[in-house]
Amino acid sequence: QVQLVESGGGLVQPGGSLRLSCAASGSIFSIYAMGWYRQAPGKQRELVATIRNSKDTVYADSVKGRFTISRNNAKNTVYLQMNSLKPEDTAVYYCNARTTTNIYWGQGTQVTASS
């Protein structure tokens, strides 16, 4: 089992920045990839960014050049640095961890970009 706890969400003005953190615990040795997804009201959950082996990253087109995903293996934590936030980035952001047999989700953290 893997447990994920997100933090760092909040309210920010458009153009501002936030950093999300996701701390993993439990069977962390089995995790091969982690990522961030988001879900806005009335929309499906969508991929934001993933990281595999601490260096191979994938980003949604909508966040390329603005968001950066990184992983600190010593702290068992994955981060999402979000810059130049837009109102359309407003959503609940979920951390995700993948093993060969399961997919785990955090509880979600609200990010709101609004003036």
C-alpha positions as CSV (number, residue, x, y, z in Angstrom):
1,Q,0.0,0.0,0.0
2,V,1.1,3.6,-0.7
3,Q,-0.3,6.6,1.0
4,L,-0.1,10.1,-0.6
5,V,-0.6,13.4,1.1
6,E,-0.7,16.6,-0.9
7,S,-0.1,20.2,0.3
8,G,0.5,23.6,-1.1
9,G,-2.7,24.6,-2.8
10,G,-4.5,27.9,-2.3
11,L,-5.7,31.1,-3.8
12,V,-3.4,33.1,-6.1
13,Q,-3.8,36.0,-8.5
14,P,-3.5,35.2,-12.2
15,G,0.2,35.4,-13.1
16,G,1.2,34.2,-9.7
17,S,3.0,31.0,-8.5
18,L,2.3,28.0,-6.2
19,R,4.3,24.9,-5.4
20,L,2.4,21.7,-4.6
21,S,4.0,18.9,-2.7
22,C,3.0,15.2,-2.4
23,A,4.6,13.1,0.3
24,A,4.5,9.3,-0.3
25,S,4.7,6.7,2.5
26,G,4.2,3.0,2.8
27,S,5.5,0.7,0.0
28,I,7.4,3.5,-1.7
29,F,10.0,1.1,-3.1
30,S,7.4,-0.2,-5.5
31,I,6.6,3.2,-7.1
32,Y,8.0,3.6,-10.6
33,A,6.2,6.8,-11.6
34,M,4.4,9.7,-10.0
35,G,2.3,12.5,-11.4
36,W,-0.2,15.3,-11.0
37,Y,-3.7,15.3,-12.4
38,R,-6.4,17.9,-12.0
39,Q,-10.2,18.1,-12.2
40,A,-12.1,21.3,-12.7
41,P,-15.9,21.6,-11.9
42,G,-17.9,19.8,-14.5
43,K,-14.8,18.4,-16.3
44,Q,-13.0,15.1,-16.4
45,R,-9.8,14.5,-14.5
46,E,-6.8,15.3,-16.8
47,L,-3.1,14.7,-16.8
48,V,-1.0,17.7,-15.8
49,A,2.5,16.1,-15.5
50,T,4.3,12.9,-14.7
51,I,7.8,11.9,-13.8
52,R,9.4,8.5,-14.1
53,N,12.8,7.4,-12.7
54,S,13.2,10.9,-11.3
55,K,14.0,12.4,-14.7
56,D,11.7,11.4,-17.5
57,T,8.9,13.9,-17.6
58,V,5.7,14.4,-19.5
59,Y,3.6,17.5,-19.5
60,A,0.1,18.5,-20.8
61,D,0.4,20.9,-23.7
62,S,-1.6,23.5,-21.6
63,V,1.1,23.7,-18.9
64,K,4.3,23.3,-20.9
65,G,6.8,26.1,-20.1
66,R,4.8,27.1,-17.0
67,F,4.8,24.1,-14.7
68,T,7.7,21.9,-13.6
69,I,7.5,18.5,-12.0
70,S,10.3,17.2,-9.8
71,R,11.0,14.4,-7.4
72,N,13.1,14.2,-4.2
73,N,13.8,10.5,-3.6
74,A,15.4,11.2,-0.2
75,K,12.2,12.8,1.0
76,N,9.8,10.5,-1.0
77,T,8.2,13.7,-2.3
78,V,7.1,14.9,-5.7
79,Y,6.6,18.6,-6.4
80,L,4.7,20.6,-9.0
81,Q,6.0,24.2,-9.4
82,M,3.3,26.2,-11.1
83,N,4.2,29.6,-12.5
84,S,2.2,32.1,-14.6
85,L,-1.0,30.6,-13.3
86,K,-4.1,31.3,-15.3
87,P,-7.8,31.2,-14.3
88,E,-8.2,28.0,-16.4
89,D,-5.7,26.3,-14.1
90,T,-8.3,26.4,-11.3
91,A,-9.0,22.9,-10.2
92,V,-8.5,20.3,-7.6
93,Y,-5.0,18.8,-8.1
94,Y,-4.4,15.2,-7.3
95,C,-1.2,13.4,-6.7
96,N,-0.8,9.9,-8.3
97,A,1.6,7.1,-7.8
98,R,2.0,4.0,-10.0
99,T,3.3,0.6,-9.1
100,T,3.3,-2.5,-11.4
101,T,0.0,-3.6,-9.8
102,N,-1.8,-0.5,-8.5
103,I,-2.5,3.2,-9.0
104,Y,-2.8,5.3,-5.9
105,W,-4.3,8.8,-5.4
106,G,-4.0,11.5,-2.8
107,Q,-7.0,13.4,-1.4
108,G,-6.6,16.4,-3.6
109,T,-5.7,20.0,-3.0
110,Q,-7.6,23.1,-4.4
111,V,-5.8,25.5,-6.6
112,T,-7.6,28.7,-7.5
113,A,-6.2,31.4,-9.8
114,S,-8.5,34.4,-9.5
115,S,-8.4,38.1,-9.0
